[in-house]
Amino acid sequence: MTLTRADDAVAAFTGGYSCSQAVSAAFAGDFGVDRETALRLSCSFGGGMAHTGNTCGAVTGALMVIGMKYGRTAIDDLPAKEKTYAVANAFITEFLRRNHAVGCTDLIGHNLGGPNELAIARAKDLFHTKYTRYVRYAGKILEKLL
């Protein structure tokens, strides 16, 4: 059986990396970015951006991957910028269709920026019981879009 990038992302996530790290690292090599660099760049986006409960790390990791593939490097390359935004919007639309939210607080049911909420989410093992699914969805959506 051939492993998919979504499988790679889930393995990285269940192995201990954050959702953003898992998604970005699973695809980084395809776009000339080494795994270590991808892990470093995406590290602060877990838990809805540094455990603040904002945009889901699986989403931000996926947006980084889209940027790796389509992002502009020349200031006057507006078509690349437009393509990046179009694919990013398609990703967000599909993620919302499947999960009804992109915010970590909404997805996990706890405001990770609130006092004790991170500890409660961890005690309930919500990152693994809920977030494994979001990491897999992000990977599958990227596989389809890229």
N, C-alpha and C positions, 0 to 999 in steps of 0.2 A: 504494500500500500504506500502510495506516495504522500508525503506530508505536504500540506498546503502552508502558505504564509500565515493563514489564520491559526493553523495548528502550532506553528512556530511561536506565534504571539501568545497563545494560551500556555504553551510549555514554559515560556519565559515568565509569564505572570504567575503561574502556579509554583514556579521555582523561586519566586521571591522578588522579582522586579515589579515596579509599579505598572499600572495599566498603560500609561503614556510611554514608558520605556519599552514595554513588551511589544506594543504595536509599532513604534518607530524602528526598533532594532530588527524586527522581523523582516522589514522591507528595505532597510538602509543599504545593504550590500548591492541591491539591484540598481542603485543610483550612484554608486561610487563613494558611498559614505561608510566608513568602517563601523563595526558594531560598537566599539568603545566610544567613539565620538557620538553616535546616536544615543547611547545610554546616558552620556554626560549631558547632552543638549536637552534631553527630554526629562531629566531627573526631577526638576522642580514642578512639573505639571501634574504629578500624581495627586489623587485625592481632590480633584477639582481645583488644581493650581495650588500646590503647597498646602494641602489639607484645608482649603478655605471653602470647599463645597461648590465652587463655581463650575466652569465647563469641565465635563468629564475628561479625564486623562486619556481614555481610549479615543475620544474625539480629537483632542489636541494632538495626540500622537499621530493619528491619521492625517490631520491637516499638515503636520510636518512632513509626512511622507508625500503628500500631494505637492507640497512645495519643492521637495527634493526632485520630483519628476518634472514638474511644469514651471516652477518658479522662475521669475525673471532675474537675470544677473546684470543686464544692461538697463540703465535708467530709461532709455527710449524704447525698450521692448514692451510696449503696451499690449500687443497680442498675447505674449506670455503671461502677463499679469491677468488679463481677462480670462485666459484659459484656466489659470490657477484658480481664480475666483469661481468660475463656472463649475469646475470639477469639485471644488470645496463645497459649494452650495448643493450640488447633487449628492455629495456624501452626507451632508447635514440633513437634507430632506429625507434620504433613505433611513438614516439613523433615527430620526424623529418618527418616521412611519412605523418602524419596528418597536421603538421604545418609548415614544410619546414625550421624551424630554432629552436634553443634552446636558443639563446641569447635574452635577454629582449629588447635590442635596436631594433633588427630585428623584433621581434614579435609585439612590440607596435608602432614602427615607429618613435621613438624619442630616442635620446641619453640621458638617464637620468643622465649621468655624466656631461653633458654639462650645461653651464650657462642657467638658465631659462627653460630648457627642462622639468624638473620635474613639474614645475608650469603649463606649457602648457599642458602636458599630463593630469594633474589633472583637469585643466579647461575644457578640452575636455571630461572628465570622461572616459578616455581610460582604466583605470584599471578595471572599472566595465563593460564597453561595450566590451572589448576585453579579459581581463584576466579571467573573469568568465569562459569563454570557455576553456582556458588553464588549469585552476584548475580542471574543470570537466574531461577533457581529461586525465590529469595526474592520477586522481582517477580511471577512467575507465581502463586505461592501467594497473595500479597496481592491480586492482581487477582481471584482466585477468591473469597477470603474477604470482601473489602470490597464 
